[in-house]
Amino acid sequence: MSDHLLSTRGLGRDGGVALLDIAEDMADTQQRQVKKLPTLRGTTVVNLFFEDSTRTRISFEAAAKRLSADVITFSAKGSSVSKGESLQDTAQTLQAMGADGIVLRHPASGAAEVLASSGWTRAAVVNAGDGTHEHPTQALLDAYTIRKRLHGDASRGRDLDGVSVVIVGDVLHSRVARSNVWLLTALGASVRLVAPPTLLPGAIGGWPVESGIDLDAALATAPDVVMMLRVQRERMTEAYFPSSREYAALYGLSADRAARLPESSLVMHPGPMNRGLEIAGEVADSARSTVLEQVENGVAVRMAVLYDVLAGRRGAA
Ligand code: NCD
């Protein structure tokens, strides 16, 4: 039982495996004809999205509904936030309406931590992406997807010991990369980051990873997993690479490059994809791609997380 899920840092091996195992149980219930569980009946979950999102928002909504929570989805566009209302006022309003859980996506790094420690609300806070900082449920669904592909029905209780993962692309702006670095290494995987020099953050000296700028050299190590990151143009304030054509040539996962990987290597992408830029369409649609499995597994993983932070609270059945 946790109060919040703000980060994967500090989750540790056992914390990570425990959440993935709950997600396995949740996924089993989703094979039944009646998918809805009574677990969170009487609780209210608010999806508070200050940034655009398709899959994360829908996935949290589906997860909360399948646990029988009442769900309010709030996106900043069309709300008083666009009139300048602050996170504080919004959170206090939601508190007054009786929110038990808040799933927050916000453009500011650290926003989820601020909300959880602010006193503006007593709700459990789940970080659904804060700026370039963290996106813990994405990393959990990525780890779940890797474990499932490698171990199938024998996944429960296992970590990712010995699994090699190469994470490629716009690491600088990627909260997905950060959350994955902490979680995958805690689970025993080895992680190598590959990016143009301008898109490798300065801080990685202190991260438990290897890094480099040569994609072909990294792929030649025959990694178990290649995780491609979206080029996040909306967060780019300057030119980080000369042209899209050059980026695709040096850092795109083309069909040629994918063909040099062992047949068993997985290709992942959190979505949304820039097809033809960081990943070729035919690679994204190939049998080794887990893109749609990641989306599917996201619902079970978010059910597990909501259960973990909310089941012990007042109102839950
Ligand atoms: C990611 C995000 O929003 O951080 N997407 C997602 O949650 N599926 C990655 C991205 O936007 O590139």
Residues whose N, C-alpha, C, O or C-beta is under 5 A from the ligand:
A	BS01	NCD	R55 T56 G129 H135 V176 R230 P270 G271 P272
